[in-house]
């Protein structure tokens, strides 16, 4: 059933002979010259387009205003439930991270204080190692259970919202391993954050909760017929990812923009409102429970997110202090440039480490990954302990620090900053600056850099930045759930505080506020690593609750992104490329418009007929891996067989003739409507085609078409028609396109025995409803699990009621930019290429639109020129 097209396919006025010349590079393998990992073809695409077939139309016909309002109300309830559940997941993670971390530091700090006099600090180090290695070992075991739970999960969710189905990324087991694993990895002292995994957790909640089913809980089944499509699922995943950001940073607007900027390829006004509502629900759910548990004042709403930056405020005794001035913008721009350079360096080193792991760690037994995680934990613990005890300096405490303004949140922040000061080996009224940064939870260290009025030694800040930079780069990518937001913020805050100290000490700018420079440094480094602009700006503004920081943060992030993009991509895009995921960018390069659809399409098609025997369908499904098949008809020499009464061929030819008649009727209506245009030339042209007589019957119309030698789409210019008479093959050309049918639909029809015998009419074939067709979503039966003994191979399946008769399609002459925008904006999975006479000449999928594929075809285009 394969159709091999010749190298010369008509493409308008030019010949696209290069469209069947393929590169020798196999997608998914590593290019030897550039050592670049190309997109793999084993990733499936999600289908955002609706299949407007007969079962779907039956649902629309039965849908009245009352049912439509009920459906919309159920969707809003689901959105609210996703937000609440995401907030509860964040509460669970935060509660146990805080519990385990406080237990660890309390035991180790008491041991350090006792061993300072007795000289047994080695015992304190062993205690810290015992805690950290145990927690990290548990986190690694959870990743072994569900490997996709490793890392932050943001690259995977970004791929899902872009339209790529990543196996296991939104399963119930994933969110359980993710939530439990991240609390162990954070409590284990690794330089990771819990904010990134919160985004992944929220997305999983969004994907699973509206389905009311899980493959991990097969026995629990609910009769819930709603939201059985990729379209609805992707909307809920967008809402869940935004809710994760909102719960992590207390930034519902930033979460909405994050889902828009970093994820979803399809967006509309209704989705914006639902995503924002979900983010608000997550923020206030987490805020309500955290405020009640920590302060005992339920309903006070004082802790909006897992990461609280506190209030930025100058000391009341310093009248010359300002949060920032116009002069400081110059320093912020320079910090943005340096932050972009540091972020590019971080990404480059992490990419090399990731490639090394892919070659030397991942192919080995899974125990090697656990050992690597334990090695990173061991090294991190030793560095933290030794640096805290040996490399720190004793600095004088400020007598004016942390005067609360009376609110619970500010008092809690001040108490947190004061209680996290470490005095290891330092006399009274002094503190160990290195231990204060290293021997604390990362959130406490960030608050120290943002709000500690006491000074940090430039040497201490430099050493802390260097050690944290290297260790966090090494840590991101090991087999534990890990986020990158908090390590990047802490590393950047140290850089910003170092800049403030140098400006005060060597330039004499005593009026600058160190906390502002720490915040700008954090934004610069984080922006240089992740390359986010709009959403990160709003997230930081909402986290600081200081709108005046909007301009400097925006400028810093823009400069950091531009600087970093000059060298490499963002960290999430790098890891997407390393996985070989065919991610589609926002738009193509300008030079790609030198290519057209016929240059990039796949011309080798596997197709099915409107009426096909079960034997042929099983053969096609078992010998190919395609997920959609064009439904076509071809006539050639089958007219005589049709006249002899062959039921199968006659059904196909009848379907083709009725389709042509429908098209002719549509063309007649279009021509009649064109007569209302003022152009006399156009009116005369329409008069040549349409007579004033009454429309003939269907049989007469078909005969008239054959006699006048018109193609299935009549030519608007009769004088350009061929002079010689056309043959039957020219009138009814092979592969007339009628629609698309998915693999899942064909397998469902076979499993449910939807077919008819050759002695019967196709009207006797059983009909399936839309609910029955989508009952097995999202895991449809596999063709290889089908019991062939239950099927009669001579039976015929009429696929026309279940195919999509009106999918999006493009002409072979369509420019690549138009093809790309249509495919990405509409969230398509397959895009047929249909010529002017209704013949399908190729098909375009996601892999034909990746940057690497387009670059290869562009090189071939230049070679042919």
Secondary structure by P-SEA (a helix, b strand, c coil): cbbbbcccccccccccccccccccccccccccccccccccccbbbbbccccccaaaaaaaaaccaaaaaaaaaaaaaaaaaaaaaaaaaaaaaaaaaaaaaaaaaaaaaaaaaaacccccaaaaaaaaaaaaaaaaaaaaaaaaacccccccaaaaaaaaaacccccccccaaaaaaaaaaaaaaaaacccccaaaaaaaaaaaaaaccccccccccccccccccccccaaaaaaaaaaaaaaaaaaacccaaaaaaaaaacccccccaaaaaaaaaaaaaaaaaaaaaaaaaacccccccccccccccccccccccccccccccccaaaaaaaaaaaaaaaaaaaaaaaaaaaaaaacccccccaaaaaaaaaaaaaaaaaaaaaaacccbbbbbbbcccccccccaaaaaaaaaaaaaccccccccccccaaaaaccccaaaaaaaaacccbbbbaaaaaaaaaaaaaaaaaacccccccccaaaaaaaaaaaaaaaaaaaacccccccccaaaaaaaaaaaaaaaaccccaaaaaaaaaaaccccaaaaaaaaaaaaaaaaaaccccaaaaaaaaaccccccccccccccccccccccccccccccccccaaaaaaaaaaccccccccccccccaaaaaaacaaaaaaaaaaaaaaaaaaaaaaaaaaaaacccccaaaaaaaaacccccccccaaaaaaaaaaaccccccccccccccccccccccccccccccccccaaaaaaaaaacccccccccccccccccccccccccccccccccccccccccccccccccccccccccccccccaaaaaaaaaaacccbbbbbccccccccccccccccaaaaaaaaaaaaaac
